Amino acid sequence: MPSASRHLIRLLALGACAALLAGAASGCSTTQEKAERQQAQSKHILEARAKRQQKKKQEKANKDGNEKR
């Protein structure tokens, strides 16, 4: 009966490989989701920074305009 044990070992090895592949595939989607969240957060931070800089420029322009009068 050595052939039966070989088939069992092959079946177990195949199952283990399938489980590893499934785990890796699910890990990739999680990594992609994390990357998307990080990108959205970075975009939000940059937009907020640009708004603050724009506001400072406007305030400085208004202040300079008032001083010239």
Rosetta constraint file for C-alpha pairs under 8 A:
AtomPair CA 1 CA 5 HARMONIC 7.02 0.50
AtomPair CA 2 CA 6 HARMONIC 6.36 0.50
AtomPair CA 3 CA 7 HARMONIC 6.25 0.50
AtomPair CA 4 CA 8 HARMONIC 6.25 0.50
AtomPair CA 5 CA 9 HARMONIC 6.11 0.50
AtomPair CA 6 CA 10 HARMONIC 6.13 0.50
AtomPair CA 7 CA 11 HARMONIC 6.01 0.50
AtomPair CA 8 CA 12 HARMONIC 6.13 0.50
AtomPair CA 9 CA 13 HARMONIC 6.09 0.50
AtomPair CA 10 CA 14 HARMONIC 6.03 0.50
AtomPair CA 11 CA 15 HARMONIC 6.13 0.50
AtomPair CA 12 CA 16 HARMONIC 6.14 0.50
AtomPair CA 13 CA 17 HARMONIC 6.21 0.50
AtomPair CA 14 CA 18 HARMONIC 6.14 0.50
AtomPair CA 15 CA 19 HARMONIC 6.14 0.50
AtomPair CA 16 CA 20 HARMONIC 6.23 0.50
AtomPair CA 17 CA 21 HARMONIC 6.17 0.50
AtomPair CA 18 CA 22 HARMONIC 6.12 0.50
AtomPair CA 19 CA 23 HARMONIC 6.15 0.50
AtomPair CA 20 CA 24 HARMONIC 6.12 0.50
AtomPair CA 21 CA 25 HARMONIC 6.10 0.50
AtomPair CA 22 CA 26 HARMONIC 6.26 0.50
AtomPair CA 23 CA 27 HARMONIC 6.11 0.50
AtomPair CA 24 CA 28 HARMONIC 6.27 0.50
AtomPair CA 25 CA 29 HARMONIC 6.74 0.50
AtomPair CA 26 CA 30 HARMONIC 6.48 0.50
AtomPair CA 27 CA 31 HARMONIC 6.18 0.50
AtomPair CA 28 CA 32 HARMONIC 6.13 0.50
AtomPair CA 29 CA 33 HARMONIC 6.14 0.50
AtomPair CA 30 CA 34 HARMONIC 6.21 0.50
AtomPair CA 31 CA 35 HARMONIC 6.16 0.50
AtomPair CA 32 CA 36 HARMONIC 6.17 0.50
AtomPair CA 33 CA 37 HARMONIC 6.23 0.50
AtomPair CA 34 CA 38 HARMONIC 6.13 0.50
AtomPair CA 35 CA 39 HARMONIC 6.06 0.50
AtomPair CA 36 CA 40 HARMONIC 6.16 0.50
AtomPair CA 37 CA 41 HARMONIC 6.13 0.50
AtomPair CA 38 CA 42 HARMONIC 6.09 0.50
AtomPair CA 39 CA 43 HARMONIC 6.12 0.50
AtomPair CA 40 CA 44 HARMONIC 6.20 0.50
AtomPair CA 41 CA 45 HARMONIC 6.23 0.50
AtomPair CA 42 CA 46 HARMONIC 6.19 0.50
AtomPair CA 43 CA 47 HARMONIC 6.13 0.50
AtomPair CA 44 CA 48 HARMONIC 6.16 0.50
AtomPair CA 45 CA 49 HARMONIC 6.15 0.50
AtomPair CA 46 CA 50 HARMONIC 6.13 0.50
AtomPair CA 47 CA 51 HARMONIC 6.26 0.50
AtomPair CA 48 CA 52 HARMONIC 6.31 0.50
AtomPair CA 49 CA 53 HARMONIC 6.22 0.50
AtomPair CA 50 CA 54 HARMONIC 6.06 0.50
AtomPair CA 51 CA 55 HARMONIC 6.10 0.50
AtomPair CA 52 CA 56 HARMONIC 6.21 0.50
AtomPair CA 53 CA 57 HARMONIC 6.21 0.50
AtomPair CA 54 CA 58 HARMONIC 6.23 0.50
AtomPair CA 55 CA 59 HARMONIC 6.13 0.50
AtomPair CA 56 CA 60 HARMONIC 6.05 0.50
AtomPair CA 57 CA 61 HARMONIC 6.04 0.50
AtomPair CA 58 CA 62 HARMONIC 6.06 0.50
AtomPair CA 59 CA 63 HARMONIC 6.05 0.50
AtomPair CA 60 CA 64 HARMONIC 6.03 0.50
AtomPair CA 61 CA 65 HARMONIC 5.98 0.50
AtomPair CA 62 CA 66 HARMONIC 6.16 0.50
AtomPair CA 63 CA 67 HARMONIC 6.27 0.50
AtomPair CA 64 CA 68 HARMONIC 6.40 0.50
AtomPair CA 65 CA 69 HARMONIC 6.81 0.50
